[in-house]
């Protein structure tokens, strides 16, 4: 364990009086916790962590994430980004190449200075 600033290191390497200031775990700590912490994340786990950080969503297994999203009103953190597409409707023309339409922000409207 090369991280002397983390609580795992403190629990395993510091005197009892320093360990006493650490909060107890809310659940039973796994016996192989130190080994688990040292294991690198899989590609999928890393993608999930990055998505959670990017979108501000909960990070956990699917069931817990779904419950937490509903309970905390975090639906915006798990649905696809951007405006949803309209089902079964053709895309509207963008106006490109039509007379009288702007071709960019620098173009001026007729009759305007």
C-alpha positions as CSV (number, residue, x, y, z in Angstrom):
1,X,0.0,0.0,0.0
2,X,1.7,3.2,-1.2
3,X,-0.9,5.7,-0.2
4,X,-0.1,6.9,3.4
5,X,-2.9,9.5,3.2
6,X,-5.8,7.1,2.8
7,X,-7.8,5.5,5.6
8,X,-6.9,1.9,4.6
9,X,-3.2,2.7,5.1
10,X,-4.0,4.5,8.4
11,X,-6.1,1.5,9.6
12,X,-3.2,-0.9,8.9
13,X,-0.1,1.1,9.8
14,X,-0.8,3.8,12.4
15,X,-1.1,3.6,16.2
16,X,-4.5,2.8,17.8
17,X,-5.0,6.5,18.9
18,X,-4.9,7.6,15.2
19,X,-7.2,4.7,14.1
20,X,-9.7,5.8,16.7
21,X,-10.4,9.0,14.9
22,X,-11.6,7.1,11.8
23,X,-15.3,6.6,11.4
24,X,-16.5,3.0,11.6
25,X,-17.7,1.4,8.4
26,X,-21.5,1.4,7.9
27,X,-21.3,-2.2,6.8
28,X,-19.0,-5.2,7.6
29,X,-15.6,-4.6,5.9
30,X,-14.6,-7.5,3.6
31,X,-11.7,-9.5,5.0
32,X,-9.8,-9.1,1.7
33,X,-10.4,-5.3,1.4
34,X,-6.7,-4.4,1.1
35,X,-6.3,-6.8,-1.8
36,X,-9.5,-5.5,-3.4
37,X,-8.3,-1.9,-3.2
38,X,-5.0,-2.7,-4.9
39,X,-6.6,-4.4,-7.9
40,X,-6.8,-2.2,-11.0
41,X,-10.2,-1.3,-12.4
42,X,-11.4,-3.1,-15.4
43,X,-12.0,-1.1,-18.6
44,X,-15.8,-1.3,-17.9
45,X,-15.4,-0.2,-14.3
46,X,-13.3,2.7,-15.3
47,X,-15.9,3.8,-18.0
48,X,-18.6,3.7,-15.3
49,X,-16.6,5.8,-12.9
50,X,-15.8,8.3,-15.7
51,X,-19.4,8.5,-16.7
52,X,-20.5,9.0,-13.1
53,X,-18.0,11.8,-12.7
54,X,-18.9,13.5,-16.0
55,X,-22.6,13.4,-15.5
56,X,-22.8,13.7,-11.7
57,X,-24.7,10.4,-11.4
58,X,-24.6,7.7,-8.8
59,X,-22.1,5.0,-9.0
60,X,-23.0,1.4,-8.1
61,X,-24.6,-1.7,-9.3
62,X,-27.6,-1.4,-11.6
63,X,-30.3,-2.1,-9.0
64,X,-28.8,0.4,-6.5
65,X,-28.2,3.0,-9.2
66,X,-31.8,2.7,-10.5
67,X,-33.2,3.1,-7.0
68,X,-31.0,6.1,-6.2
69,X,-31.8,7.8,-9.5
70,X,-35.6,7.6,-8.8
71,X,-35.3,8.5,-5.1
72,X,-33.0,11.5,-5.7
73,X,-34.5,12.8,-9.0
74,X,-31.3,12.1,-10.9
75,X,-32.9,10.9,-14.2
76,X,-30.9,13.6,-16.1
77,X,-27.7,11.9,-15.1
78,X,-28.4,8.6,-16.8
79,X,-30.4,9.4,-19.9
80,X,-28.5,10.1,-23.2
81,X,-27.2,13.6,-23.5
82,X,-28.7,16.1,-26.0
83,X,-32.1,16.7,-27.3
84,X,-34.1,13.5,-27.9
85,X,-34.9,12.8,-31.6
86,X,-38.6,12.8,-32.6
87,X,-39.8,9.3,-33.5
88,X,-40.8,8.6,-37.1
89,X,-40.5,12.2,-38.4
90,X,-38.2,13.1,-41.2
91,X,-35.5,15.7,-40.4
92,X,-36.3,19.3,-41.3
93,X,-34.3,21.0,-44.0
94,X,-31.6,23.3,-42.5
95,X,-32.1,26.1,-45.0
96,X,-28.7,25.8,-46.4
97,X,-28.5,27.0,-50.0
98,X,-32.0,28.6,-49.9
99,X,-32.3,32.2,-51.0
100,X,-32.6,34.7,-48.2
101,X,-31.3,32.3,-45.6
102,X,-28.3,33.1,-43.5
103,X,-25.2,31.0,-44.2
104,X,-23.6,31.7,-40.9
105,X,-23.3,34.2,-38.0
106,X,-21.5,36.8,-40.1
107,X,-24.2,37.1,-42.7
108,X,-26.6,40.1,-42.3
109,X,-30.3,40.1,-42.9
110,X,-31.6,42.2,-45.9
111,X,-32.5,45.7,-44.9
112,X,-30.4,45.7,-41.7
113,X,-27.2,47.6,-41.1
